[in-house]
Amino acid sequence: MQTALYLIPVTLGETPLNRVLPEHNADVIRGIRHFIVENVRTARRFLKKTDATIDIDALTFYELNKHTSPEQVSEYLNPLIAGQSVGIISEAGCPAIADPGADVVAIAQKKGLKVVPLVGPSSILMSVMGSGFNGQSFAFHGYLPIDAGERGKRLKQLEGRIYSENQTQLFIETPYRNNKMMEDILKNCRPQTRLCIASNITCDDESIRTMTVAEWAKKKVDLPKVPSIFLIYK
């Protein structure tokens, strides 16, 4: 195994590993002793689930969150500079995609270190795949403003782009605010605009549904605590 910074995807929800992650990922993980993670406890659980024989206590974990300074992030790569592979583990999905792991990758690239992304599920890409929307041009915006007025303005701006630029627009919300997001979309977007809601992607209760805003308005939609991505397109 070549020495590198490996970007290690994690399942979305409680999906069985063998459904979405290739065995090659497990082979790579077995060869790494240093991991940069968002949460040590969940990272340890994921590694043990990957291979129960892994000696978790023999591994070194570096925590990465909003309080981690750029200096600390740079230090996390010292093992790699010394010739030992380092892995980045996200909380869900692919590292560095809407994820703080991007900061680590940026520093690694600046230092000229080898970066290897491994195959795994991305809810962003999979939602575009299943939506029926433009997959040639799309933009992910993360979280929209919480304030209702500002969110309404932002939704109208994004909707404008689907008509002027022919570009699919994606965004997310904290699961417990999904229903409020739905209300704001129905209130601010045109009736003919198409909306796709992709929820619990790769899980047993996965749902990817596309209808016009007018059609959604006739449905009783309830998405409490369900990880979802919202996509709009003409």
N, C-alpha and C positions, 0 to 999 in steps of 0.2 A: 504494500500500500504506500503510495507516495505521500510525502509529508505536505500537509496543506491545512487551510482553514475550511472545514467541512460544514456546510449548511444542512442541518438535519431536520427534515419535515416531521411533524407530529400529526396524528390522526385528528380529525374534526369530530369532537364528541367521543362517544364510547364505541366507535367503529373498530371492529377487529383489525389488528395490524396487517394481517395477510391479505386483507381486502384492498388496501390502498397503498401499502408500502412494500417495495421489492426486497427480497432477501439480501440483496447487495448492501442495502442500508445497514442491516444488522451486522454484516461482515465488517463494514467500516467502523461502526460503533465499537465493536470488540477491540479494535486497534487503537482507540483513543483513551487517553487518561485525563485530559483536561477539557472541561466543558464550560462554556459561557451560557448562562441560562437566565430566564426571567424569574423563575421560582424554583428554588432548590428542591423542595419537597415533591412538586409535580414532575420535575425532571428526573429525579431518582426513581419515581414510580414508573415513568415511561421507560427508562433504561432497564429496569427489572422486568417489565412486561415484554421488552424486546428479547431479553435473554436472562432467564432466571439464574444462570450461573455466574453472571457478572458480579464481581466483588465491588459493590458500591462504595464501601469504606476506603477502598484503595484509590478512588477517583478524587480529583480536585475540581471544585465548582466555584465559578466566579459569577456573582449575581449582577445582572444588568437591569436597571430600571431608571426611572426619571431622575433619581438622585445620584446616579453614577456619573462621575466627572469624566471629561475627555481624557484626563491624565490616567485615571483608573482603567478606562477602556483600553488605552494604549498599552498599559502594563499587562493586561490580560493576554496580550499577544506575545509576551516574552517567551513562553514555552515554544511557540511556533518558530520564533527567531532562533531559539536554541536547538531546533531540529526535531521538535515533537509536535505531532498533529494536535489541532484544537478543534472542537466541535461547537457549533452554536445550535441550541435547542430552543424553539419558540414554544409558547403556551399552546398554540394550535396552528395547524397549517404550515406554511413555508416561512422559514426565517427571512427577515429583511424585506418582506412584502407587507406593508402596513404594520411594521414591527421594528422595535428598537435595534434589532440585529443589524439593520442597515448601517448604523454608526460604526459598528465593528468592521464590517466589510469595507467601508470607505477608508478607514485607517489602514487596513490590510492592503488595499489597493495602492494607497499612497506610499506604503513602505515597500511595494513591489513583491508582496507575499502571494503565494498561490492560493486561489480561492476555488473551491469545488462545490457547486450546488447539487444536492442529491434530489432524486425524483420523489415527489409526494403530492398530496392534495392541496390545491389552492381554491378556496371558496370563490375568490374573485374571478378567476378564469373559468371555473366550472359553471358559475352562474351565467356568464356570458355565453358559454357553450349551449346551455339549456334554455336560454331566453328566446332565441329566434331573432335577436337583435343584431346590429352591425358588429361583427367581430373583427373588422378591418380597422376600425377607429373607435376607441372607447376610452373613457377617463374615469378613474376611481378617485373620489373626493373625501373618503373617510367619513368623519362625523360632520354634520351640518350644524349651524348655530342652534343653541337651545332656545333662545328667545323666539317666541312665535312670530313676531314681526320680521326679525332678521332672517329667520328660517324661510318664511314665505317669500321674501325677496330673493333668497338664494335659490329656492326651488324654481322660481320663474326665470332666473338667469340660466340655470342648467337646462331648463326646458327650451329656452331660446336657442341654446347650442345644438339641440337635437334637430331643430328645424333649419338653422342657418348653416351648420357644419356637418350635418348628417352623422353625428357622433353619439354613440350610446353613453349615457351618464349613469354612474354607479355611486351609491353611498350607503352608509350603515348607521345604525343607532344602537345605543345600549339596549339590550333585550327588553328590559322592563319599561322602556319608553317607545317600543315598537308601535303600539296602538295609537299613541299621540302622533307619531310620524305618519302613520297611515291617514289619520284625520287631516293633517296638514297637506299631504299630497292631494287628497281628494278635494280639498278646499282651494288649492292654488294652481293646480295643473288643468290643462284643457281636457274636456271630455273625451276627445279623440286620441289623446296621447296614450300610448301603450305603457303599461306598468307591469314589470315582472317582480314577483316576490319569491326569492329563493331561500328556503329555510332548512336548517339541519342537513346541509349537504353531506352526502355519503352515509348518513345515519339511516337506521331502519325506517324512521318516519319522515324521510326527506320529502320536501315538496318544492317544486319549481313550477310556477303558474304564471302565465302571461295573459292579460286581458286589457281592454281599454279602461281608462279611469272611470268612464261612465258605467261600464260593466262591473267594475270593482265596487262602485257606490251602491249597487243593488245587493251586494253580498254582505253577510255579517262576518267580518274578519276579526279574529282574536289571536294575537301573537304574543302573549305574555311570556317573557323569559325564554323565547325561542331565538337563537342566533339566526339573524336574517340579513340578506343583502337586498337592497331595493335598486331596480334598474328602470330607467325610463328611456323611451325611444318613440319615434314617430310611426 
